[in-house]
Amino acid sequence: MKRDTSIETFRCLLMFGICLLHSITQGGHNVPWAANCLLWCVPGFVFISGWCGIKFSMGKVFRLYGISLYCAVVFVIFDTIANS
């Protein structure tokens, strides 16, 4: 499927909105109305990403789980050392 430039631009704006949403909610800034306005960015980004044809393969799923498992183990090790 050929990618449309306007959809890719909108997707980039949605990514910016998601980053802004994370900085508002996780950065200690308590601005609930802004967070509520930006919540629509997440499903919009997921929809556009899926619609543009991200190819599904079991290899990618296993690689994602492997990376997640590795990060979780490293986090637990560092957390255990830091809290000892």
VENFEN-V156303 format. One record per residue. N is the residue number from 1. RES is the residue in three letters. PHI is phi as a letter, one per 30 degrees, with the letter a starting at -180 (NA if undefined). PSI is psi in whole degrees, 0 to 359 (NA if undefined). Layout:
BEGIN
<<N | RES | PHI | PSI> <N | RES | PHI | PSI>>
END
This chain:
BEGIN
<<1 | MET | NA | 132> <2 | LYS | d | 134> <3 | ARG | d | 139> <4 | ASP | c | 130> <5 | THR | d | 321> <6 | SER | d | 324> <7 | ILE | d | 320> <8 | GLU | d | 322> <9 | THR | d | 316> <10 | PHE | d | 322> <11 | ARG | d | 320> <12 | CYS | d | 320> <13 | LEU | d | 322> <14 | LEU | d | 321> <15 | MET | d | 318> <16 | PHE | d | 318> <17 | GLY | d | 322> <18 | ILE | d | 317> <19 | CYS | d | 319> <20 | LEU | d | 319> <21 | LEU | d | 315> <22 | HIS | d | 320> <23 | SER | d | 328> <24 | ILE | d | 314> <25 | THR | d | 325> <26 | GLN | c | 346> <27 | GLY | d | 5> <28 | GLY | i | 3> <29 | HIS | c | 118> <30 | ASN | c | 86> <31 | VAL | b | 80> <32 | PRO | d | 326> <33 | TRP | d | 324> <34 | ALA | d | 320> <35 | ALA | d | 319> <36 | ASN | d | 325> <37 | CYS | d | 331> <38 | LEU | c | 354> <39 | LEU | d | 331> <40 | TRP | d | 346> <41 | CYS | d | 325> <42 | VAL | d | 304> <43 | PRO | d | 330> <44 | GLY | d | 316> <45 | PHE | d | 316> <46 | VAL | d | 317> <47 | PHE | d | 312> <48 | ILE | d | 319> <49 | SER | d | 318> <50 | GLY | d | 321> <51 | TRP | d | 325> <52 | CYS | d | 1> <53 | GLY | i | 47> <54 | ILE | d | 122> <55 | LYS | d | 131> <56 | PHE | c | 134> <57 | SER | a | 147> <58 | MET | d | 329> <59 | GLY | e | 318> <60 | LYS | d | 323> <61 | VAL | d | 313> <62 | PHE | d | 323> <63 | ARG | d | 318> <64 | LEU | d | 316> <65 | TYR | d | 323> <66 | GLY | d | 315> <67 | ILE | d | 318> <68 | SER | d | 317> <69 | LEU | d | 316> <70 | TYR | e | 312> <71 | CYS | d | 321> <72 | ALA | d | 317> <73 | VAL | d | 315> <74 | VAL | d | 318> <75 | PHE | d | 315> <76 | VAL | d | 319> <77 | ILE | d | 311> <78 | PHE | d | 322> <79 | ASP | d | 320> <80 | THR | d | 317> <81 | ILE | d | 317> <82 | ALA | d | 328> <83 | ASN | c | 10> <84 | SER | d | NA>>
END
